[in-house]
């Protein structure tokens, strides 16, 4: 199971160094994205994706309220999809994204299983 740890955030809802499951992180960041868009506010949150041994497998910065991503996993998927990689890295990327996608709550996916 992968988990998310926000390390620095401009929002009070995302507490630094609190480990969240992927579903929890998707729910919270999706809610914040909607609230911030409505209020026309923006915030940034730095985060890590951790593996089962709490090793960092991904680091990123989520732009909340920007409309660029619906939640943290959507952000990762869009970021990684835009990167060109060699065949070995590409295979790792696909495997990582599949693992992440399995943990996204169904109601945050579109009908074809991808993200809205």
Protein Blocks (a to p, Z undefined) as FASTA:
>chain_A
ZZdddfbdcbfklcghiacdfklmmmmmmmmmmmmmmnopacddddddddfkopafbdcd
ddehklmafblklmmmmmmmmpccdfklmmmmmmmmmmmmmmpcfklpcfkopaZZ
